[in-house]
Structures are given as C-alpha cells and as structure tokens.
Amino acid sequence: MKSIVDPASSLASYINKETAFLVLSIFYKVQSPFGRASMTFTTSKRLSSAVLTGAVSLALAFAVGWTPNHVAAQTAGTLVGTVTDAASQRPLEAVQVYIPGTGIGALTNAAGRFLLLNVPVGEQTVSAELVGYRAGEQTVTVGAGQSVQLDFGLSQTAITLDEIVVTGAGIATEKRKLGNTIATLDAATLENAPIADFSQLIAGREPGVVALPSSGFTGEGARIRIRGSSSLSQLNEPIVYVDGIRVDRSAVQNFNGQGNPSRLDDIPPESIERVEILKGAAAATLYGTEASNGVIQIFTKRGRAGAPRFTAQADFTGIQVPTNRINNIAGFARNADEQAMISSRWGKSVGLYEVIEEPLVPTMLETGFAQTYSASASGGSEAFQYYISGRFADEDGGYDAAQNFEPVPGIEPEVDTNRRVSLNSNFTLIPSDKVRIGVSTLFSDMEHHTPDNSNNIYGVFSSALMSQLHKASANNLYGNPAFATTRENMYQLNVANSSHFAGSMNVGYTPMDGFRLDGVFGVDFTSDDTFNFRPYKWNVDGFSGSTPDGSRNVQEHRSR
C-alpha cells in the first residue's frame, strides 16, 4: 500500500507516535567562490516525542537559513511504513527494510514501524527480510520532498540451514566440512511409519546399515551391522552413544539358545530426535579401535521455550506369521503296527509306505496382538525447558502351542510375551547467557517370556520338526523320537527381567565470544536376571527322564 503525504506533518506524526532512536543526518552541498564544500550533521539519541519534534523543526529551520542561494534544491524523499505478519497481522520487530544498492536501510521497531531518510527521487525497489519469513519486495516512486507510506505483510516460510552433526571431537560441526561419511536419520520424517522399536527405526533407512532379524519371537532384538561383519570371533555390533554417554550395546542374556532382546529397544522411538551413524574407518579414527564396526549416536528430544505441549499416542498391531513357507511333516508306515498307529492317531487309512503329511508347526501358531501407549509433555521458559515422555508396550506373539494339547492342572505352559516400560526426561537450565546445564535420564524395565527355541534339542519347534508320524501315540502326540515330547517342552519356562538406567549431565560455559567449554558426565547401568525353570513333574508324558523333579537355573548380569 503506497500513498503520498505531506512530509512535515507525516514525519511529525510518525515521531509523535513513539519514543525511539533518532538518527538525523542533514547533508548540504555549499557552492562558494572558493570551491565546493560539504557538511554533515548527525545526532543519535533516544529522545521523547516532544524533544524529537523540536529537534527536527530546529534542523529544518537551520536548513532553510543556510540554503537560500547556496544549497541545491532538495533531491530526496522519505519512506515510512509498517511490517506485519501476513497471517496474524502482528507487527514484526527487527525486520531489515532496505533499498538494494544504495546503502539505505533500517530495522523495524517493536511496533513494526520503519523510517528511511534521504531516499533518492524516482522509482525505487524496497525489500523487507526477516529470518523465518519469505522476503517481501515492492516498487515505489518517491518525489522530491515527499514522504511515501509503504507497508509490508510477510508470510512465514521454512528455511534450509547447514546440517550440523556431532563428531568424536565432541563438538557440533557442519556436515559439509567433514571428510568422512555420517548418515543422519531425522525421526520427525518417520512419525507416520509403523515403528515399534529402535531396530525398526534404522532398518533399511541408510545404505550399508542392516538390522538382521533374530528368530522372530516376540521381544527379540535385531543384530545391527554397518557395512557387514568385520570379525568371525569378536563382536560386530557398533558402539552406541545416547546424549553423549556411551551405553551398553550387548544383548540381554538368556538361556538355551533363545534370541535375546536388544538394549537399544529400551529407548522409546517417540523420544528420539535424530540418529547419526558413522561408517567406515573414520569411526575407528575418531572413537578408537573398538569403533571399527561403526558408531551410532542417538539424540533425544528436548524442550523448547513456550506454552506446554502434550502428545498422546496409542498403537494396536496384529501379528501373524506366514505359514505357507513352513513345510509339513511327512511320514509313512513301515509295518502293520505303524500302519495301525497312524490310522489311530491321525485318523487316516494309509497303506504301507504311503506318505502322509501333517502341518504340525503351523498349528502351533496364532494371530498375536501388540498394544503400545505413549505420552509426552514439553515446554518451559527462556531460563528452563523440559521434555518428559513415557511409553508402555505389551506384546503377545503368534506362538501358542498349548492350543493343540490338553492342559495339565497346576502347571502353566510358557508363553511368548514381552512387556516394557520406558521413561525419558530432559531438562535444560540456562541461569545466565554464559552458562547452560542439561540433564538427561532414561529408564527402562522389561519382562520377557519365551519358550525354548532355536538351536536347542528341547525347543518346541525343534521337537516338532523332528517328529516321526508313525511313532505318534497318546503319550507322544507328535511322535518325538528322543529327549522330550513337544508337549513336555511347552512347560519349560524362560523369563528375563531387565532394568536399564542411563543418565547424563552436560555443562556448557562461554566466558567470551568464540570460546566455549563443555563437560559431559554420565552413567549407564544395566541389570539382568534370567531364569530357566522346569516345574515339578514337567515331563507330563513320562517321556523325558531329565530332572523330572524340576530345576531352576538363575543367571545374573550387572554392567556399569
């Protein structure tokens, strides 16, 4: 919006509206017999509106007295106006308003107003810029001695800045200045992806980063490999840092070949802000030889100044194991006794050496169910910010072998479940412009149940796969040839209870511009208690002779 107004009344009115900084420059070119001379009078001071108006009047009177015969005619005008947010009409402060190529410019005050003096006469292009807003540009015609009203309405827009990463030196560095490869995963871009744990967060997201699944039982974590495996005998897991503190990367201990839960899954995906993955030889150079398998740095979310913000989320998932890839168990009768046994157990009339098949493994599976609830709160002031989140995950997997057998009173079969509670909090205290203190905590508690499985002679699926149909009977329903029946293996219990606490404190001190001291202190503590329990008379079919009176094995693992 542009309009021409009377210069004196406009300027006086503009000045009377606010008490502001006045930068008044009066420039004259004087022609004399001795040559040309120039004089500039400049004053800069916070003045009241009355004093300010008087100063301008005095300056104008002074100018008139000097210029009757020696000063050239006035050849400049004035631009006044306001800059607002186009959506809310809120005045914008500190907007840079300028005429490109002239050196004329000013910043808007708290009311969004600006004043440009000594604007050359003619058509001028005026620009207005503010970080976070789309730049505005208008063309205006300025007349000699005129004051032109010019208003801007700026629209908010996203801006692209240089990506910052954290290196082994412990400082933030622009990514483009690094000579090594760092992959960055922004969790915000994956908000709508079906992610249940950290392993799923990074699986397939970056070239060279692979999350190898385990047996597929509930709660079992993936094995993470960066650019493949580097050793046949040593650990191939990358080292992991959470908010600057190195955390235990080992899996939760377990018995009898079961897959192990991953400690990385203790971190709620909802509380992760970004993940940085350092690959290649650069990892060992920056973090030591133990980092030859790569480095994963996890940064959790932090609060921002502003009104409290709350989020809540509930996820429900069905779990189904594809059974079309599982081969049936085949068998045949070698004599009349076996022929009669097959006919009695499986209800099929077969001839000698006639092959029959039974889907023993698929019948031990069902549709599982998982439910996850999470919530967070964040906010704070300029001096203190906070972020707190909590998560509860309960998963009942697709294993249910007990549905194929009659229950045994007083003994409960093992299940395939995993329950985990996670809490994460971040607090930032800024007592002065030189000191910044950050505190981060992570706590997770897990209870994991799984049947004997994988490479285990007492595994439920292992015994089913070794079944011989012609040996099936009332006391050996699957025809297991040795060790224990499938039904007996169901009653061997495996439980893992794990607790994990990680805490860190970051203190930053900036005594002067360009110099900063940072200190990071932290602790990582894990506690695992795993049990392998065979209840009294677990060998319900009387087939297995191993510890019929029961047994209990306990394993404890502590790490700091």
ZIBEL-V964565 format. One record per residue. N is the residue number from 0. RES is the residue in one letter. SS is DSSP state (2 for helix, 1 for strand, 0 for the rest). BURIAL is b if it has 9 or more other ideal C-beta (glycine too) atoms within 8 Angstrom, else e. D_CENTER is the distance of its C-alpha to the mean C-alpha in Angstrom with 1 decimal. Layout:
# ZIBEL-V964565
n: {N/N}
res: {RES/RES}
ss: {SS/SS}
burial: {BURIAL/BURIAL}
d_center: {D_CENTER/D_CENTER}
This chain:
# ZIBEL-V964565
n: {0/1/2/3/4/5/6/7/8/9/10/11/12/13/14/15/16/17/18/19/20/21/22/23/24/25/26/27/28/29/30/31/32/33/34/35/36/37/38/39/40/41/42/43/44/45/46/47/48/49/50/51/52/53/54/55/56/57/58/59/60/61/62/63/64/65/66/67/68/69/70/71/72/73/74/75/76/77/78/79/80/81/82/83/84/85/86/87/88/89/90/91/92/93/94/95/96/97/98/99/100/101/102/103/104/105/106/107/108/109/110/111/112/113/114/115/116/117/118/119/120/121/122/123/124/125/126/127/128/129/130/131/132/133/134/135/136/137/138/139/140/141/142/143/144/145/146/147/148/149/150/151/152/153/154/155/156/157/158/159/160/161/162/163/164/165/166/167/168/169/170/171/172/173/174/175/176/177/178/179/180/181/182/183/184/185/186/187/188/189/190/191/192/193/194/195/196/197/198/199/200/201/202/203/204/205/206/207/208/209/210/211/212/213/214/215/216/217/218/219/220/221/222/223/224/225/226/227/228/229/230/231/232/233/234/235/236/237/238/239/240/241/242/243/244/245/246/247/248/249/250/251/252/253/254/255/256/257/258/259/260/261/262/263/264/265/266/267/268/269/270/271/272/273/274/275/276/277/278/279/280/281/282/283/284/285/286/287/288/289/290/291/292/293/294/295/296/297/298/299/300/301/302/303/304/305/306/307/308/309/310/311/312/313/314/315/316/317/318/319/320/321/322/323/324/325/326/327/328/329/330/331/332/333/334/335/336/337/338/339/340/341/342/343/344/345/346/347/348/349/350/351/352/353/354/355/356/357/358/359/360/361/362/363/364/365/366/367/368/369/370/371/372/373/374/375/376/377/378/379/380/381/382/383/384/385/386/387/388/389/390/391/392/393/394/395/396/397/398/399/400/401/402/403/404/405/406/407/408/409/410/411/412/413/414/415/416/417/418/419/420/421/422/423/424/425/426/427/428/429/430/431/432/433/434/435/436/437/438/439/440/441/442/443/444/445/446/447/448/449/450/451/452/453/454/455/456/457/458/459/460/461/462/463/464/465/466/467/468/469/470/471/472/473/474/475/476/477/478/479/480/481/482/483/484/485/486/487/488/489/490/491/492/493/494/495/496/497/498/499/500/501/502/503/504/505/506/507/508/509/510/511/512/513/514/515/516/517/518/519/520/521/522/523/524/525/526/527/528/529/530/531/532/533/534/535/536/537/538/539/540/541/542/543/544/545/546/547/548/549/550/551/552/553/554/555/556/557/558/559}
res: {M/K/S/I/V/D/P/A/S/S/L/A/S/Y/I/N/K/E/T/A/F/L/V/L/S/I/F/Y/K/V/Q/S/P/F/G/R/A/S/M/T/F/T/T/S/K/R/L/S/S/A/V/L/T/G/A/V/S/L/A/L/A/F/A/V/G/W/T/P/N/H/V/A/A/Q/T/A/G/T/L/V/G/T/V/T/D/A/A/S/Q/R/P/L/E/A/V/Q/V/Y/I/P/G/T/G/I/G/A/L/T/N/A/A/G/R/F/L/L/L/N/V/P/V/G/E/Q/T/V/S/A/E/L/V/G/Y/R/A/G/E/Q/T/V/T/V/G/A/G/Q/S/V/Q/L/D/F/G/L/S/Q/T/A/I/T/L/D/E/I/V/V/T/G/A/G/I/A/T/E/K/R/K/L/G/N/T/I/A/T/L/D/A/A/T/L/E/N/A/P/I/A/D/F/S/Q/L/I/A/G/R/E/P/G/V/V/A/L/P/S/S/G/F/T/G/E/G/A/R/I/R/I/R/G/S/S/S/L/S/Q/L/N/E/P/I/V/Y/V/D/G/I/R/V/D/R/S/A/V/Q/N/F/N/G/Q/G/N/P/S/R/L/D/D/I/P/P/E/S/I/E/R/V/E/I/L/K/G/A/A/A/A/T/L/Y/G/T/E/A/S/N/G/V/I/Q/I/F/T/K/R/G/R/A/G/A/P/R/F/T/A/Q/A/D/F/T/G/I/Q/V/P/T/N/R/I/N/N/I/A/G/F/A/R/N/A/D/E/Q/A/M/I/S/S/R/W/G/K/S/V/G/L/Y/E/V/I/E/E/P/L/V/P/T/M/L/E/T/G/F/A/Q/T/Y/S/A/S/A/S/G/G/S/E/A/F/Q/Y/Y/I/S/G/R/F/A/D/E/D/G/G/Y/D/A/A/Q/N/F/E/P/V/P/G/I/E/P/E/V/D/T/N/R/R/V/S/L/N/S/N/F/T/L/I/P/S/D/K/V/R/I/G/V/S/T/L/F/S/D/M/E/H/H/T/P/D/N/S/N/N/I/Y/G/V/F/S/S/A/L/M/S/Q/L/H/K/A/S/A/N/N/L/Y/G/N/P/A/F/A/T/T/R/E/N/M/Y/Q/L/N/V/A/N/S/S/H/F/A/G/S/M/N/V/G/Y/T/P/M/D/G/F/R/L/D/G/V/F/G/V/D/F/T/S/D/D/T/F/N/F/R/P/Y/K/W/N/V/D/G/F/S/G/S/T/P/D/G/S/R/N/V/Q/E/H/R/S/R}
ss: {0/1/1/1/1/0/2/2/2/2/2/2/2/2/2/2/2/0/0/0/1/1/1/1/1/1/1/1/1/1/1/1/0/0/1/1/1/1/1/1/1/1/1/1/1/1/0/0/2/2/2/2/2/2/2/2/2/2/2/2/2/2/2/2/2/2/0/0/0/0/1/0/0/0/0/1/1/1/1/1/1/1/1/1/1/0/0/0/0/0/1/0/0/0/0/1/1/1/1/0/0/0/0/1/1/1/1/0/0/0/0/0/1/1/1/1/1/1/1/1/0/1/1/1/1/1/1/1/1/0/0/0/1/0/0/1/1/1/1/1/1/1/0/0/0/0/1/1/1/1/0/1/1/1/0/1/0/0/0/0/0/0/0/1/1/1/0/0/0/0/0/1/1/1/2/2/2/0/0/0/0/1/1/1/1/1/2/2/2/2/0/0/0/0/0/0/0/2/2/2/2/2/0/0/0/0/0/0/1/1/1/1/0/0/0/0/0/0/0/0/0/0/1/1/1/1/0/0/0/0/0/0/0/0/0/0/0/0/1/1/1/1/0/0/1/1/1/0/0/0/0/0/0/0/0/0/0/0/0/0/0/0/2/2/2/2/0/0/2/2/2/1/1/1/1/1/1/1/0/0/2/2/2/2/2/2/2/0/2/2/2/2/2/0/1/1/1/1/1/1/0/0/0/0/0/1/1/1/1/1/1/1/1/1/1/1/1/1/1/0/0/0/0/0/0/0/0/0/1/1/1/0/1/0/0/2/2/2/2/2/2/2/2/2/2/2/0/0/0/0/0/1/0/0/0/1/1/1/0/0/0/2/2/2/1/0/0/1/1/1/1/1/1/1/1/1/1/1/1/1/0/0/0/1/1/1/1/1/1/1/1/1/1/1/1/1/0/0/1/0/2/2/2/2/0/0/0/0/0/0/0/0/0/0/0/0/1/1/1/1/1/1/1/1/1/1/1/1/1/1/1/1/0/0/1/1/1/1/1/1/1/1/1/1/1/1/1/1/1/0/0/0/0/0/0/0/0/0/0/2/2/2/2/2/2/0/0/0/2/2/2/0/1/0/0/1/0/0/0/0/0/0/0/0/0/2/2/2/2/0/0/1/1/1/1/1/1/1/1/1/1/1/1/1/1/1/1/1/1/1/1/1/0/0/1/1/1/1/1/1/1/1/1/1/1/1/1/1/1/1/1/1/1/1/0/0/0/0/0/0/0/0/0/0/0/0/0/0/0/0/1/1/1/1/1/1/1/1/1/0}
burial: {e/e/e/e/b/e/b/e/e/b/b/b/e/b/b/e/e/e/e/e/e/b/e/b/b/b/e/b/b/b/e/e/e/e/e/e/e/e/e/e/e/e/e/e/e/e/b/e/b/e/e/b/b/e/b/b/e/e/b/b/e/b/b/e/e/b/b/e/e/e/b/e/e/e/e/b/b/b/b/b/b/b/b/b/b/e/e/e/e/e/b/b/e/e/b/b/b/b/b/e/e/e/e/b/b/e/b/b/b/e/b/b/b/b/b/b/b/e/b/b/b/e/e/b/b/b/b/b/e/b/e/e/b/e/e/b/e/b/e/b/e/b/b/b/e/b/b/b/b/b/b/b/b/b/e/e/e/e/e/e/e/e/e/e/b/b/b/e/e/e/e/e/b/e/b/e/e/b/e/b/e/b/b/b/b/e/b/e/e/b/e/e/e/e/e/b/b/b/b/b/b/b/b/e/e/e/e/e/b/b/b/e/e/b/e/e/b/b/b/b/b/b/b/b/b/b/e/e/e/e/e/e/e/e/e/b/b/b/b/b/b/b/b/b/b/e/b/e/b/e/e/b/b/b/b/b/b/b/b/b/b/b/b/b/b/b/b/b/b/b/b/b/b/b/b/b/b/b/b/b/e/b/b/b/e/b/b/e/e/e/b/b/b/b/b/b/b/b/b/b/b/b/b/e/e/e/e/e/e/e/e/e/b/e/b/e/b/e/b/e/e/e/b/e/e/e/e/e/b/e/b/b/b/e/e/e/e/b/b/e/b/b/b/e/b/b/e/e/e/b/e/b/e/e/e/b/e/b/b/b/b/e/e/b/b/e/e/b/b/b/b/b/b/b/b/b/b/b/b/b/e/e/e/b/b/b/b/b/b/b/b/b/b/b/b/b/b/b/b/b/b/e/e/e/b/e/e/e/e/e/b/e/b/b/e/b/b/b/b/b/b/b/b/b/b/b/b/b/b/b/e/e/e/e/b/b/b/b/b/b/b/b/b/b/b/b/b/b/b/b/b/b/b/b/e/b/e/b/b/b/b/b/b/b/b/b/b/b/b/b/b/b/b/e/e/b/b/b/b/b/e/e/e/b/b/b/b/b/b/b/b/b/b/b/b/b/b/b/b/b/b/b/b/b/b/b/b/b/b/b/e/e/e/e/e/e/e/b/e/b/e/b/b/b/b/b/b/b/b/b/b/b/b/b/b/e/b/b/b/b/b/e/b/b/e/e/e/b/e/b/e/e/e/e/b/e/b/e/e/e}
d_center: {44.5/47.4/50.7/53.6/54.7/57.4/56.1/57.7/56.8/53.2/52.6/54.2/52.4/49.0/49.8/51.1/47.8/45.9/46.5/44.7/45.0/47.9/48.2/51.7/53.0/56.6/57.8/61.4/63.3/66.9/69.8/72.7/75.8/74.2/71.1/67.6/65.5/62.1/60.9/57.5/57.1/53.5/52.4/48.9/48.8/47.4/50.3/51.2/51.9/55.7/55.9/53.6/55.8/58.9/57.5/56.9/60.4/61.9/60.1/61.3/64.8/64.8/63.7/66.5/69.1/68.2/68.0/71.3/72.6/70.2/66.7/65.5/64.5/61.1/58.6/55.2/53.4/50.5/47.2/45.7/43.0/39.7/36.1/34.1/30.8/32.0/30.2/30.9/33.9/32.5/34.1/31.9/32.6/32.5/32.7/34.5/37.6/39.8/42.4/41.3/43.9/45.8/44.1/44.3/41.3/40.0/37.0/37.0/37.6/35.9/37.9/36.7/40.2/41.3/44.7/45.7/49.2/51.5/50.0/52.3/54.5/53.5/50.5/47.3/43.6/41.3/37.5/34.9/31.5/28.5/24.9/22.8/25.9/27.9/31.0/34.3/37.6/41.1/44.7/47.4/51.1/52.3/56.0/58.1/57.8/55.6/52.4/49.9/47.3/44.0/40.9/37.3/34.6/31.2/28.3/24.7/22.8/19.5/20.0/18.8/18.5/18.5/15.3/14.9/14.0/15.0/18.0/20.2/22.2/19.6/19.4/17.4/19.1/19.3/18.2/21.5/23.5/22.5/24.9/22.6/19.8/16.1/13.8/10.4/7.8/5.8/3.7/6.1/8.8/8.6/8.9/12.6/12.6/14.3/11.8/13.3/11.9/10.1/13.2/12.9/9.3/11.0/14.5/16.2/13.5/15.2/19.0/20.2/17.4/18.8/17.9/21.5/22.1/24.5/27.3/25.3/26.2/23.9/21.3/22.0/19.2/19.1/20.4/18.2/20.3/19.7/22.8/24.8/26.5/28.4/30.6/32.8/33.1/30.2/26.5/24.5/21.1/18.9/18.4/15.1/14.0/11.6/11.8/14.9/16.7/17.7/17.4/19.7/19.0/22.1/22.3/23.7/27.5/29.6/33.2/35.2/32.9/30.2/26.8/24.5/21.2/18.3/17.0/13.5/13.6/14.1/10.4/9.4/6.7/6.7/6.0/2.9/2.5/4.0/6.7/10.3/13.2/16.7/19.5/23.3/25.8/23.9/21.7/25.0/26.4/23.6/22.8/26.1/27.7/25.6/22.6/24.7/22.6/19.5/16.7/13.1/11.2/8.0/6.9/6.2/6.6/10.3/13.1/15.1/18.8/20.2/21.2/19.4/16.8/16.6/14.7/16.0/15.5/17.9/17.9/21.1/21.6/24.9/25.3/28.2/29.5/31.5/35.0/36.7/35.9/37.5/41.2/43.8/45.9/49.4/52.7/56.5/59.7/62.0/64.8/66.1/64.5/61.0/61.9/62.8/59.6/57.3/59.3/59.0/55.3/53.8/56.5/57.4/60.8/60.5/63.1/63.3/60.7/59.1/55.3/53.1/49.3/47.1/43.4/42.8/39.1/38.0/39.8/37.7/34.5/33.4/30.6/27.9/25.7/22.2/20.9/17.6/17.3/14.4/14.7/13.3/15.2/14.6/17.1/19.8/22.4/22.8/23.8/21.3/17.8/16.0/13.0/13.9/12.6/14.6/14.7/17.9/18.2/21.8/22.8/26.4/26.8/29.5/32.0/35.2/38.2/40.1/40.8/43.4/45.4/47.4/45.7/47.3/48.1/46.5/43.9/40.4/38.9/35.5/32.5/29.2/26.6/23.4/22.3/19.3/18.4/15.3/15.0/12.6/13.8/13.5/16.7/17.8/21.6/23.3/27.0/28.2/27.4/27.8/25.8/22.2/21.1/17.7/17.5/14.7/15.6/14.5/17.1/17.6/20.9/21.8/25.1/25.6/28.9/30.0/33.5/35.1/34.0/33.4/36.0/38.1/41.7/41.0/38.0/38.4/37.7/39.5/42.6/42.4/42.3/45.3/47.3/50.9/52.0/55.6/55.1/53.4/55.3/55.0/53.7/51.6/50.1/48.2/50.9/48.9/51.2/50.1/48.0/47.1/46.9/43.7/44.4/44.8/41.6/39.8/40.8/39.2/36.2/33.2/30.8/27.9/26.7/23.9/22.4/19.7/19.2/17.3/17.8/17.8/19.5/19.2/22.3/22.9/26.4/27.6/31.5/32.1/30.7/29.4/29.3/26.5/26.3/23.1/23.3/20.7/22.0/20.6/21.5/20.3/22.6/22.9/25.8/26.9/30.0/31.0/34.2/36.4/39.0/42.1/43.9/47.7/49.4/46.2/48.5/49.5/51.4/53.3/52.3/50.3/52.2/49.3/49.0/50.3/50.3/46.5/44.3/41.2/39.1/36.6/34.2/32.3/29.7/28.4/26.2/25.5}
